[in-house]
Amino acid sequence: MIATNYDLILMLPRFGIPLGFGDKSVRDICRERGVDETLFLTVCNIYSFDDYTPDDEELGRIDSRLVAEHLQASHRYYTEERLPHLQHHLNHIVEHVGEQSATILKKYFADYCREVRDHVRHEERTLSQMLEDMRSGERVSDHYIKSHDNIKDKLNDLTQIIYKYIPGERLNEEMMELVFDIMQLSRDLEKHAMIEELLLLPPEDYQLSEREQEVLELVAQGLSSKEIASRLSIAVNTVNTHRKSITRKTGIKSVAGLAVYAMLKKQ
């Protein structure tokens, strides 16, 4: 599994699974560590395949409380490990870009870290309410899932700034490492959002978000992802993420089919 997707190495600690597991099977490791095997394999599949959707039988075997614990472990990973790691690299790099540029970049990243931590606090507050609603049999709507688009877009913007506009003659290797780390975190945030959607929201609640509805209508008009990104002032990668989510929720893949779907929704 790890040979297929190296990003899974960074996901293992969130399940309390250390390296050094030898030739043991996934089942053996999960039993040793007290990890739910179905949840573990489902998360691995979500991380490894963009179009993966668990079936009803799989969802029925997953305890939502364990999903919440995994999401909370991811929150700690973002705020206690990845952000400080990126901050360390950025602080070293900005020492060589001039005082004014350094001040601007530090402020940008500090604002970004504050926004991520605010986002995490929001999710922590709402996860408990969501689980309480699910236990009581009440309908859970996607307003609990706060959009990750803004923090992903700002992270992507930082990547663009670093590799396009900061001279890299003196610190090229460290800058490349920072860019790759940012890209990895961006992918991780995307998968984090998918876990929330796929494992916490029941299938009948797979409603399109307002942003997804906007993207759908522009796709139906024949606009490319780049044109949609320009129209909505968001990153192209974010548009592509929305398109994947729309396909996952509707089951419709072709532009022609999405155009028909968009027209039917307006009636």
C-alpha positions as CSV (number, residue, x, y, z in Angstrom):
1,M,0.0,0.0,0.0
2,I,2.8,2.4,0.9
3,A,4.7,1.6,-2.2
4,T,1.6,2.6,-4.2
5,N,1.1,5.9,-2.3
6,Y,4.0,7.3,-0.2
7,D,1.7,9.8,1.4
8,L,0.2,7.0,3.5
9,I,3.4,7.1,5.6
10,L,2.3,10.5,7.0
11,M,-1.2,9.2,7.7
12,L,-0.1,6.2,9.8
13,P,0.8,8.1,13.0
14,R,-2.8,9.5,13.1
15,F,-3.9,5.9,13.6
16,G,-1.2,5.3,16.2
17,I,0.7,3.0,13.8
18,P,4.5,3.4,13.9
19,L,6.9,2.2,11.2
20,G,8.7,-1.1,11.7
21,F,5.8,-3.5,11.2
22,G,7.7,-6.1,9.3
23,D,5.7,-8.5,7.1
24,K,2.6,-8.4,9.2
25,S,-0.7,-8.0,7.5
26,V,-2.9,-4.9,7.7
27,R,-5.4,-6.9,9.8
28,D,-2.7,-8.0,12.3
29,I,-1.4,-4.5,12.7
30,C,-4.9,-3.0,13.2
31,R,-5.6,-5.6,15.8
32,E,-2.4,-5.0,17.6
33,R,-2.9,-1.3,17.7
34,G,-6.7,-1.3,18.4
35,V,-7.4,0.3,15.0
36,D,-10.7,-0.3,13.2
37,E,-9.6,-2.2,10.0
38,T,-12.5,-1.0,7.9
39,L,-12.0,2.7,8.7
40,F,-8.2,2.3,8.2
41,L,-8.6,0.7,4.7
42,T,-11.3,3.2,3.7
43,V,-9.1,6.2,4.6
44,C,-6.2,4.6,2.8
45,N,-8.4,4.2,-0.3
46,I,-9.6,7.8,-0.1
47,Y,-6.0,9.0,0.1
48,S,-4.9,6.8,-2.8
49,F,-7.8,7.2,-5.3
50,D,-9.5,10.5,-6.2
51,D,-12.6,8.8,-7.4
52,Y,-13.0,6.3,-4.6
53,T,-16.5,6.2,-2.9
54,P,-17.3,3.6,-0.2
55,D,-20.4,1.6,-0.7
56,D,-23.3,1.4,1.7
57,E,-22.1,-1.9,3.3
58,E,-18.7,-0.3,4.0
59,L,-20.2,2.8,5.5
60,G,-22.4,0.7,7.7
61,R,-19.4,-0.9,9.3
62,I,-17.7,2.4,10.2
63,D,-18.3,4.0,13.6
64,S,-18.7,7.8,13.2
65,R,-17.1,8.3,16.5
66,L,-13.9,6.7,15.2
67,V,-14.1,9.0,12.1
68,A,-14.3,12.0,14.4
69,E,-11.2,10.7,16.3
70,H,-9.3,10.4,13.1
71,L,-10.3,13.9,12.0
72,Q,-9.1,15.3,15.4
73,A,-5.8,13.5,15.0
74,S,-5.5,15.1,11.6
75,H,-6.2,18.5,13.2
76,R,-3.3,17.9,15.6
77,Y,-1.1,16.9,12.8
78,Y,-1.8,20.1,10.9
79,T,-1.4,22.5,13.8
80,E,1.3,20.9,15.9
81,E,3.5,19.3,13.2
82,R,3.1,20.5,9.6
83,L,2.5,24.2,10.2
84,P,5.5,24.6,12.6
85,H,7.6,22.6,10.1
86,L,6.7,24.9,7.3
87,Q,7.3,27.9,9.5
88,H,10.8,26.7,10.3
89,H,11.7,26.4,6.6
90,L,10.0,29.7,5.7
91,N,11.8,31.6,8.5
92,H,15.2,30.4,7.2
93,I,14.4,31.3,3.6
94,V,13.1,34.8,4.3
95,E,16.4,35.7,6.0
96,H,17.8,36.0,2.4
97,V,15.0,38.0,0.6
98,G,15.3,41.4,2.2
99,E,13.6,42.9,5.2
100,Q,10.4,44.2,3.5
101,S,9.8,41.0,1.6
102,A,10.5,38.9,4.7
103,T,8.0,40.9,6.7
104,I,5.3,40.5,4.1
105,L,5.9,36.7,3.7
106,K,5.9,36.2,7.5
107,K,2.7,38.1,7.9
108,Y,1.0,36.2,5.1
109,F,2.0,32.8,6.7
110,A,1.1,34.0,10.2
111,D,-2.4,35.0,8.9
112,Y,-2.7,31.6,7.1
113,C,-1.8,29.7,10.3
114,R,-4.3,31.7,12.3
115,E,-7.0,30.9,9.7
116,V,-6.2,27.2,9.8
117,R,-6.4,27.1,13.6
118,D,-9.7,29.0,13.5
119,H,-11.0,26.4,11.0
120,V,-9.8,23.6,13.2
121,R,-11.6,25.1,16.2
122,H,-14.8,25.3,14.2
123,E,-14.6,21.7,13.2
124,E,-13.8,20.6,16.8
125,R,-16.9,22.4,18.0
126,T,-19.2,21.1,15.4
127,L,-18.0,17.4,15.3
128,S,-19.5,16.8,18.7
129,Q,-22.8,18.3,17.7
130,M,-22.9,16.3,14.5
131,L,-22.3,13.1,16.3
132,E,-25.0,13.9,18.8
133,D,-27.4,14.5,16.0
134,M,-26.5,11.2,14.3
135,R,-26.9,9.3,17.5
136,S,-30.4,10.8,18.0
137,G,-31.4,10.0,14.5
138,E,-31.7,13.6,13.3
139,R,-30.9,14.5,9.8
140,V,-27.3,15.8,9.4
141,S,-26.8,18.5,6.8
142,D,-23.6,19.6,5.2
143,H,-23.7,23.0,6.9
144,Y,-21.6,21.3,9.5
145,I,-18.8,20.8,7.0
146,K,-17.1,24.2,6.7
147,S,-15.4,24.7,3.3
148,H,-11.6,24.1,3.1
149,D,-11.4,26.1,-0.2
150,N,-10.0,29.3,1.3
151,I,-7.2,27.7,3.3
152,K,-6.2,25.5,0.3
153,D,-6.2,28.5,-2.1
154,K,-4.0,30.5,0.3
155,L,-1.6,27.6,0.6
156,N,-1.5,27.2,-3.2
157,D,-0.8,30.9,-3.5
158,L,2.1,30.7,-1.1
159,T,3.6,27.9,-3.3
160,Q,3.3,30.1,-6.4
161,I,5.0,33.0,-4.7
162,I,7.9,30.9,-3.4
163,Y,8.8,29.1,-6.6
164,K,8.0,31.9,-9.0
165,Y,9.1,35.1,-7.3
166,I,11.7,34.3,-4.7
167,P,15.3,34.0,-6.1
168,G,16.5,30.5,-5.3
169,E,20.2,30.7,-6.1
170,R,21.4,30.4,-2.5
171,L,18.6,28.2,-1.0
172,N,17.3,26.3,-4.0
173,E,17.2,22.9,-2.3
174,E,15.5,24.2,0.8
175,M,13.0,26.1,-1.3
176,M,12.2,23.0,-3.3
177,E,11.7,21.1,-0.1
178,L,9.3,23.7,1.2
179,V,7.3,23.7,-2.0
180,F,7.0,19.9,-1.9
181,D,5.9,20.1,1.7
182,I,3.3,22.7,1.0
183,M,2.0,20.6,-2.0
184,Q,1.8,17.6,0.3
185,L,-0.2,19.5,2.9
186,S,-2.5,20.8,0.2
187,R,-3.2,17.3,-1.0
188,D,-3.8,16.2,2.6
189,L,-6.3,18.9,3.2
190,E,-8.2,17.9,0.1
191,K,-8.4,14.3,1.3
192,H,-9.4,15.5,4.8
193,A,-12.4,17.2,3.3
194,M,-13.3,14.1,1.3
195,I,-13.2,12.0,4.5
196,E,-15.6,14.5,6.1
197,E,-18.0,14.3,3.1
198,L,-17.8,10.6,2.5
199,L,-17.8,9.2,6.0
200,L,-19.7,11.8,8.1
201,L,-22.5,12.8,5.7
202,P,-25.0,10.1,4.8
203,P,-25.4,9.4,1.1
204,E,-28.8,11.0,0.8
205,D,-27.3,14.3,2.0
206,Y,-24.8,14.6,-0.8
207,Q,-26.2,18.0,-1.8
208,L,-24.0,20.2,-3.9
209,S,-22.5,23.2,-2.0
210,E,-23.1,26.7,-3.2
211,R,-19.6,26.8,-4.7
212,E,-20.1,23.4,-6.4
213,Q,-23.4,24.6,-7.8
214,E,-21.6,27.7,-9.3
215,V,-18.9,25.4,-10.8
216,L,-21.5,23.1,-12.2
217,E,-23.3,25.9,-14.0
218,L,-20.1,27.2,-15.5
219,V,-19.1,23.7,-16.6
220,A,-22.5,23.3,-18.2
221,Q,-21.8,26.6,-20.1
222,G,-18.7,24.9,-21.6
223,L,-16.1,26.8,-19.6
224,S,-12.7,25.2,-18.9
225,S,-11.3,24.8,-15.4
226,K,-8.9,27.6,-16.0
227,E,-11.8,29.9,-17.2
228,I,-13.9,28.9,-14.2
229,A,-11.0,29.7,-11.9
230,S,-10.7,33.1,-13.4
231,R,-14.4,33.8,-13.2
232,L,-14.7,32.7,-9.5
233,S,-11.2,34.0,-8.4
234,I,-10.1,30.7,-7.1
235,A,-7.3,28.3,-8.0
236,V,-7.5,25.9,-10.9
237,N,-6.7,23.0,-8.5
238,T,-9.7,24.0,-6.4
239,V,-12.0,24.0,-9.5
240,N,-10.8,20.5,-10.3
241,T,-11.5,19.4,-6.8
242,H,-15.0,20.8,-7.0
243,R,-15.5,19.0,-10.3
244,K,-14.4,15.7,-8.8
245,S,-16.8,16.3,-5.9
246,I,-19.7,17.1,-8.2
247,T,-19.0,13.9,-10.2
248,R,-18.8,11.9,-7.0
249,K,-22.1,13.3,-5.6
250,T,-24.1,13.1,-8.9
251,G,-22.5,10.0,-10.5
252,I,-22.3,12.0,-13.7
253,K,-18.9,12.3,-15.4
254,S,-19.4,13.9,-18.9
255,V,-19.8,17.6,-19.5
256,A,-22.9,16.9,-21.6
257,G,-24.4,15.0,-18.8
258,L,-23.6,17.7,-16.3
259,A,-25.2,20.3,-18.6
260,V,-28.4,18.3,-18.6
261,Y,-28.3,17.8,-14.9
262,A,-27.7,21.6,-14.3
263,M,-30.8,22.4,-16.5
264,L,-33.0,19.9,-14.7
265,K,-32.0,21.3,-11.3
266,K,-33.2,24.8,-12.4
267,Q,-36.7,23.4,-13.2
